[in-house]
Amino acid sequence: MLKETYPYYLANAPVSANADLEVTNKYNGDVATRVALADAAVIDQAVAAAVDAAEPCRNMPSHARAAVLQHVVERMKQRHEELSKALAIEAGKPIKDARGEVTRGIDTFRIAAEEAVRIYGEYMPLDISPRAEGYEAIWKRVPVGVCSFISPFNFPINLAAHKVAPAIAVGCPFVLKPASLTPIGAIIIGEILAETDLPKGAFSILPCRRDGADLFTTDERFKLLSFTGSPVVGWALKARAGKKKVVLELGGNAACIVDREVDQAYAVSRLMMGAFYQSGQSCIGVQRVMIHESIYDEFKSKLVAAAGQLKAGDPLDEDTFLGPLISEKEAMRLEEWVAAAVEGGAKVLCGGRRSGPFFDATFVENVPHDAALSCQEAFGPVATVEPFHSFEQACARVNASDFGLQAGVFTKSVDSAFYAFNELDVGGVVINDVPSFRVDNMPYGGVKDSGLGREGIRFAIEDMTERRLMVLNRVGKRPQ
């Protein structure tokens, strides 16, 4: 199903330098394929090639950049099932969810193709006082230059696409480090990009070990670093990034408020997806559920019943909903967090059991607010539940977090919806759905420990460009 080996991509070309990186099937632990690993010398070559490509990339007409992106769209459509099965194997993502991610990746490149031909500027009158009479200005956006991208294991195709696609749209050459646990999707994107007319050096895709990846952060030839991953790593990278722009999409412990008089069946079905999709391995996966006290007992019973119906198993099985976590180590960590919460007075309502890299769909109540299961990022199929008395109290609980990525609110009250929108200290508020909802053209990112900057193609383009101003003295006179 997967090739025996995969190359890395250096300056647009495949290089089968070695087969040192073993990529495992996350379901059974077997080695599924082997991938070439880049060292520091190769990364240095990639950066140098990208610097050489900066001018030709910048000078590509917008229709040509759009054509490259549209080529990726068409080839990903043709290779949809190949990409989906690769995801199911390397990430342990259930095949239906894998197909969904590939479809979203196609959307991301399609949006970028559209945005590539509408990167606009602005005319500005400057005659705001007598001294500036006869002066006017225009500004446009220009690419920042060479970009460094580090993408995570949990959405290895679409989150790589959210970095790669806007860079191509604006004309920024880039070097991408995919997660070592899940590099295949990014490498296949490289294989597709190598079929295009991008200038030599416009892209390199280099799996590498963490201790060899220092240049992705510290090299001053990079003008932007975009990292998606854990807060601990992300903020440490920012501290060492020097003068370059830094965009961080980090973690969360997303909360969802369930108000009184909601459609309970709908809310339960969406919370199953929000909490347990991809075994909870999502920065905006539902981790904290706050339920109005008037419906608390009834609603939590429905949550428990629904969680018990979810099937765990082989990600390639069409009926599987819960796949393995990315590693047994992560499942063991989650097991420890649940045990610590119980020791602190919490009660497991369902689940709570581990089998190898699998962890049951789990709801826990009475979790101490200072327990890791509540205040840190669980990144697994576990959610806490608690009642609330007033909507204002629930919003205060949402905000009582170091994170602020997205929050969900189920309510029939327009006033409550706008109260949440105005008061919740998060990057996005999703009304009548879970915080896990994302469409790939919307601004996406967080505040507090959840990061800096925004993804979503048009918004990523803002970070990957600078405004350049031209002032014109129409009459040739000197200012007063």
C-alpha positions, 0 to 999 in steps of 0.5 A, a space after each residue: 500500500 505504501 512504497 518501500 521507501 520515500 525520498 526527501 525533497 531538496 530544491 524541488 528534487 527527490 533525494 534518496 540519500 538513505 532510508 534511516 527514518 522508520 515510519 510505523 503503522 500506528 495500529 499494529 506497530 509494524 514498520 510500514 515504510 522508510 524515509 530519507 532523513 536530512 541532516 544539518 548540511 542538507 538543511 543548509 543547502 535547502 535554505 541556500 537554494 530557497 534564497 536563490 529562488 526568492 527573486 524568481 518566486 517573487 516575479 512569478 505572475 499570479 496566474 502562474 502561481 495559481 496554476 501551480 496550486 490548481 495542479 496540486 488540487 487536481 493531482 490530490 483528487 486523483 490520488 485521494 485514496 492513496 493519500 487517505 490510506 497513507 494517513 490511516 497507516 502513518 497517523 492511525 487516523 480512521 479511514 473515513 476521517 482520513 478521507 475527510 482530511 484529504 478533502 480539506 487539504 484539496 480545499 486549502 490548495 483550491 482556496 490558495 489558488 483563488 487567493 493568489 490572483 487577488 492579493 490587493 493593495 490600496 490607494 491612499 490620499 495624503 493631503 490631510 494637511 496643507 503641507 501634503 497637498 499634491 502628495 498621494 500614495 499606493 501600497 501593495 503586498 510583497 512576499 517576506 522571503 524564505 519561510 521555515 515551516 514545521 508541521 505536526 503529526 495529527 493533520 499531516 496533510 492539511 496542516 502542511 497545506 496551510 503553510 505550503 499553499 499560501 507561501 506558493 500563492 504569494 511567492 515565498 520559497 520555503 523549507 518544510 519539516 514534517 513530523 517524523 512520526 507522519 511524514 508521508 503525506 507531506 512527501 507526496 505533496 512534494 512529489 506533486 509539486 515537483 511536477 510543476 514549473 516552480 523555480 528551482 529551490 522554491 521548496 524543500 521537504 525535509 524530514 529530520 531529527 529534532 536535534 538536527 533541525 536547529 536551522 529551521 529556527 535560528 537561520 537568519 536567512 529565514 524571514 518567517 517561522 511558522 510552527 504548529 505543535 505543543 506550547 512548550 516547544 513553540 514558545 521555546 522556538 520563538 525565544 530563539 528565532 531572532 529577527 524573523 516573524 513567528 507564527 505559532 498555532 499551539 495547543 488548547 483545552 477547548 471548552 463547550 457550553 451546553 445551555 438549557 433548551 438546546 436540541 440535546 440529540 444534536 448537541 450530543 452527536 456533535 460532542 461525540 465528534 468534537 471530543 473523540 474525532 481522531 481519538 481527541 488528537 486535535 488542538 480544538 478537540 472538546 476537552 471541557 463540557 459545561 452543561 446547564 444544571 437544569 439538564 445536567 443529569 439527563 444530558 450527561 447520561 446521553 453523552 455516556 450512552 453515545 460514547 459507549 457506541 463508538 467502535 475502536 479498531 483498525 483505522 482501515 476498517 470502514 466502521 472504525 471511529 476510534 483509532 489508536 493514539 499516535 503512540 502507546 506512550 501518549 495513551 499511558 500518559 492519558 491513563 496517568 492523568 485520569 488516575 490522578 484526577 480520580 485520586 483528586 475526587 473525580 469520577 469516571 462516567 465511562 471509559 478510562 481504560 487503555 489497551 496498548 495505544 488505544 484509549 476508550 472514549 472517556 467522560 469524567 466529572 468532578 475533576 479538580 480545576 487544577 488537575 492536568 486533565 482540566 487545565 492542560 492539553 489532554 490531546 486524547 479521547 477524554 473530556 470532563 463534564 461539569 454543571 453551571 448555574 448561569 451563562 456568565 459563570 460558564 463563560 468565566 470557566 471557559 476563560 479560566 484557562 491558560 489557553 484560548 484557541 476556540 470555544 463552542 456554545 450550544 444555545 437558542 439565545 441570541 443574547 447568549 451567543 453575542 455575550 460569548 462572542 464578546 466575552 470569551 478570550 479565545 480566537 474563535 467562538 462557534 455557536 451551536 457547534 463544537 469548537 472543533 469545527 473549522 472551515 479552511 478559509 476562516 481565520 484560525 488561531 489562538 490567544 494566550 498560550 494557544 499561539 500567535 497569528 492566524 491561519 486560513 489562506 487570506 490571513 496567512 498571506 498577511 503574515 507572509 507578506 509586507 506592505 510596501 508603500 510608494 509616495 508620489 508628489 504629483 506636482 513636484 513641489 517641496 513640502 511646506 
